[in-house]
Amino acid sequence: IPTTTSGFLTDGARLLRLAQGGGAADREAALLALVAESISGARPREWTPELVARSSVEPIPGDPLADAGWALATAVALDRGDAHATRDLLVRRIGVWETIPPATRGGLVGDAALFEAAVRGDAGQARTWLDRMPPRAVLADPAGQALVEAFVLRAEGDLDAARIQIGTARESLSGGLDEGMAVTRRDWLDALESTLDRQRESAA
């Protein structure tokens, strides 16, 4: 049945939108193609630029997938180390906060917290974002949440707790379906672990 439930389009509604064509259908088709690339093992910075551009066009008002394309574009910007593009995308995504189904706002919360902790080094803002994590988010991403928590803890100076979260994130990444995102997350974890090792050596 083509309708919405809890802020989500049903499969019937999505199929109908794809069949009708137009901008929304093209945007969703690009989203699906990017997900397929990531599952096949391509990390975000290797995704097809045309698909990233098509998936991240301005969404129609009230679109339940309003954040989805910008979320993938944010993954690309973070993987490229492009702080300006990441910040601009987060501003756009925050602007459609009310249209994002509450159960899936965790992706935006996690990206914003990671940006504040890992890129800007602002532990306070990072923790403020994490405190907004939905309590019962669907499609939970344990590896992503542990990775973000590790960076926030490191920014707060709790290095031992950060190491624990790194281990949790690594365990959660094993056996996952999205190998493309797993590759870039392992890089993030390796970089953070190296930073913690250097800090420990300096303190010794």
ChimeraX attribute file (.defattr): number of C-alpha atoms within 10 A of each C-alpha:
attribute: neighborCount
match mode: 1-to-1
recipient: residues
	/A:1	9
	/A:2	13
	/A:3	12
	/A:4	14
	/A:5	9
	/A:6	10
	/A:7	17
	/A:8	17
	/A:9	18
	/A:10	15
	/A:11	13
	/A:12	13
	/A:13	15
	/A:14	18
	/A:15	13
	/A:16	14
	/A:17	18
	/A:18	17
	/A:19	10
	/A:20	11
	/A:21	12
	/A:22	10
	/A:23	17
	/A:24	21
	/A:25	18
	/A:26	16
	/A:27	24
	/A:28	20
	/A:29	16
	/A:30	21
	/A:31	22
	/A:32	14
	/A:33	16
	/A:34	22
	/A:35	17
	/A:36	14
	/A:37	19
	/A:38	20
	/A:39	17
	/A:40	13
	/A:41	17
	/A:42	21
	/A:43	21
	/A:44	26
	/A:45	17
	/A:46	14
	/A:47	20
	/A:48	14
	/A:49	14
	/A:50	9
	/A:51	19
	/A:52	22
	/A:53	14
	/A:54	18
	/A:55	28
	/A:56	22
	/A:57	14
	/A:58	15
	/A:59	19
	/A:60	11
	/A:61	9
	/A:62	12
	/A:63	17
	/A:64	20
	/A:65	20
	/A:66	23
	/A:67	28
	/A:68	22
	/A:69	26
	/A:70	25
	/A:71	20
	/A:72	20
	/A:73	25
	/A:74	27
	/A:75	19
	/A:76	22
	/A:77	19
	/A:78	22
	/A:79	20
	/A:80	14
	/A:81	13
	/A:82	13
	/A:83	16
	/A:84	11
	/A:85	16
	/A:86	24
	/A:87	18
	/A:88	11
	/A:89	21
	/A:90	21
	/A:91	12
	/A:92	14
	/A:93	22
	/A:94	16
	/A:95	11
	/A:96	16
	/A:97	14
	/A:98	13
	/A:99	18
	/A:100	22
	/A:101	19
	/A:102	17
	/A:103	18
	/A:104	21
	/A:105	20
	/A:106	26
	/A:107	21
	/A:108	22
	/A:109	23
	/A:110	23
	/A:111	23
	/A:112	26
	/A:113	30
	/A:114	28
	/A:115	23
	/A:116	23
	/A:117	25
	/A:118	19
	/A:119	16
	/A:120	14
	/A:121	17
	/A:122	17
	/A:123	21
	/A:124	15
	/A:125	17
	/A:126	28
	/A:127	20
	/A:128	14
	/A:129	19
	/A:130	21
	/A:131	12
	/A:132	13
	/A:133	20
	/A:134	15
	/A:135	10
	/A:136	11
	/A:137	15
	/A:138	12
	/A:139	10
	/A:140	13
	/A:141	15
	/A:142	14
	/A:143	22
	/A:144	22
	/A:145	23
	/A:146	21
	/A:147	26
	/A:148	29
	/A:149	25
	/A:150	30
	/A:151	31
	/A:152	28
	/A:153	21
	/A:154	22
	/A:155	21
	/A:156	17
	/A:157	12
	/A:158	13
	/A:159	20
	/A:160	13
	/A:161	13
	/A:162	25
	/A:163	19
	/A:164	13
	/A:165	22
	/A:166	25
	/A:167	16
	/A:168	17
	/A:169	24
	/A:170	18
	/A:171	13
	/A:172	18
	/A:173	20
	/A:174	11
	/A:175	9
	/A:176	12
	/A:177	13
	/A:178	18
	/A:179	19
	/A:180	21
	/A:181	21
	/A:182	24
	/A:183	16
	/A:184	19
	/A:185	20
	/A:186	16
	/A:187	12
	/A:188	17
	/A:189	21
	/A:190	14
	/A:191	12
	/A:192	20
	/A:193	19
	/A:194	11
	/A:195	13
	/A:196	17
	/A:197	13
	/A:198	12
	/A:199	12
	/A:200	11
	/A:201	9
	/A:202	8
	/A:203	7
	/A:204	6
